[in-house]
Amino acid sequence: MKTRLVIFALFLAAAIALPVYLHAVEPLDLNTATAAELVVLPGIGPRRAEDIIRYRMTRGFKRTMDLLRIKGIGKRTYMKLKSLVQVRSQSSDKDHEVK
């Protein structure tokens, strides 16, 4: 029983640490990131992720500072996010549409 608990705890720790590690290696592109990817970012919950995707669909991100145009993302949150996000492309498809 203890062995299973230890294995489960290690699996859970790896599942939590992996997204953080991946974001440290490659910043998220604000014009292509999914809601699931955005939610992992500090200060971004499901509602803010939807707002980011909605902004992307209506205007598109031209620079990371465009995050400041989203209600609920202020200077402090932006400072936490700026090294974790980037703008490489403007997505014209509706693959990441908010429903």
C-alpha distance (Angstrom), angle and dihedral (degrees) to the residues before:
residue distance angle dihedral
M1 . . .
K2 3.81 . .
T3 3.79 90.5 .
R4 3.80 91.4 55.3
L5 3.79 90.6 48.1
V6 3.81 91.7 51.0
I7 3.81 91.8 47.9
F8 3.80 90.8 48.5
A9 3.82 91.3 49.1
L10 3.82 91.5 50.4
F11 3.79 91.3 47.7
L12 3.79 91.1 49.5
A13 3.81 92.5 48.2
A14 3.81 90.8 50.6
A15 3.81 91.5 48.3
I16 3.79 90.5 53.0
A17 3.80 96.1 42.7
L18 3.82 97.2 46.0
P19 3.83 97.4 70.3
V20 3.80 90.7 46.6
Y21 3.81 90.4 50.8
L22 3.80 92.7 47.6
H23 3.79 91.6 51.3
A24 3.78 90.7 50.2
V25 3.80 89.8 55.1
E26 3.82 100.5 43.0
P27 3.80 123.0 19.4
L28 3.80 115.9 -131.9
D29 3.78 117.4 -104.0
L30 3.80 105.3 -126.6
N31 3.81 90.7 -149.4
T32 3.81 95.2 56.5
A33 3.83 107.8 24.4
T34 3.79 117.9 118.7
A35 3.80 123.7 -129.9
A36 3.81 89.0 -107.5
E37 3.81 90.6 55.9
L38 3.80 93.4 45.7
V39 3.81 94.0 51.0
V40 3.81 90.1 63.3
L41 3.81 90.6 63.6
P42 3.83 117.5 97.9
G43 3.80 112.3 -94.3
I44 3.80 93.8 10.8
G45 3.78 117.3 112.8
P46 3.80 129.5 170.8
R47 3.81 94.1 -79.4
R48 3.82 94.2 49.3
A49 3.83 90.0 46.1
E50 3.82 88.6 55.2
D51 3.80 89.8 49.1
I52 3.82 90.7 51.6
I53 3.80 91.8 50.4
R54 3.81 91.5 45.8
Y55 3.82 90.2 51.7
R56 3.79 90.1 48.3
M57 3.79 91.9 51.6
T58 3.80 94.6 48.8
R59 3.81 102.3 36.3
G60 3.78 110.5 1.1
F61 3.78 124.2 -136.5
K62 3.78 115.7 -85.8
R63 3.82 94.8 173.0
T64 3.79 136.6 4.2
M65 3.81 91.6 -107.7
D66 3.81 87.5 69.7
L67 3.82 84.7 82.1
L68 3.80 86.6 77.2
R69 3.83 88.3 68.0
I70 3.80 90.0 65.8
K71 3.79 115.1 93.7
G72 3.79 110.0 -112.8
I73 3.81 95.9 26.8
G74 3.77 110.0 101.0
K75 3.78 134.1 167.6
R76 3.81 94.5 -78.2
T77 3.79 93.6 52.0
Y78 3.80 90.9 43.8
M79 3.81 91.1 52.9
K80 3.82 89.1 54.8
L81 3.80 91.6 48.1
K82 3.79 104.8 40.3
S83 3.81 96.0 85.6
L84 3.82 91.7 44.6
V85 3.81 98.1 53.0
Q86 3.77 137.9 52.1
V87 3.79 140.3 176.2
R88 3.78 113.0 -127.7
S89 3.77 103.9 148.0
Q90 3.76 142.5 8.2
S91 3.77 110.1 -120.7
S92 3.78 114.5 -141.1
D93 3.78 95.8 177.6
K94 3.78 124.0 91.4
D95 3.81 96.3 -134.4
H96 3.79 92.1 121.1
E97 3.79 97.3 44.3
V98 3.80 117.7 156.7
K99 3.78 111.8 -124.8
